[in-house]
Amino acid sequence: MKGYKFVAGENAIFVSEESGKIEKGMKLRVEVISVKYMEIEKEFQALANLNGDFLGPI
């Protein structure tokens, strides 16, 4: 992700000086580009974008 640095560890996170951090369980505001349903896993996968005004961690 452009502008974010990955920090590995037990609870891996992405850190940005501008937008703060992104970690598992956080709420994000994103622009959804594409969505598909994976029948075998019975789940949805989304391709999303964080670049833009008012996007990122809430």
N, C-alpha and C positions, 0 to 999 in steps of 0.2 A: 504494500500500500504506500503510495507516494506520500512523503511527509511524515511517515510513522517508522519507528525503529522497533524491531522485535526484541523483546527481552525474555530469554528462555529461563525456565525454572519450574518449580513445582506448580506454580500458578502463572503460566506464561501470559504476558501482556504485550500490547503495542503501545508505544509512548510517542507523543508528539508535543513539542514545546508550545505549539499554537493551540491545540485542541485538548490537551490533557492525555488521559490514558483510556485504552479500550481493553476490557478484560471479560472473561466468561460471565454471562449473566447480566451484563450491562444493557441498558436501552440505548439504541442508536437511531438516529434519523438518517435514512438513506434514500437514494433514488433507485428504485427497482428497475433493472434492465430486462431481466428474463426470469421466468419461473418454470420449473418442470416437476412433475410428480414421478417419484421413483417407486414403481410398483412393488419390487422385491422388498425394499426397506419400509414400504408404507409411509413415506415421508416426502415432504416437498424440499426442493433445493432452489435457492434463489441466487442470482447474480446481481450484485448491487454496487452502487457507486457512492463514495464518500466525498467526492470532489464537487463543490458547489456551495453557494450561500446557505447558511442555516443547516448544513448537514454535519453529522458526526455525533459524538456523545451528547446525551441530553442531561 
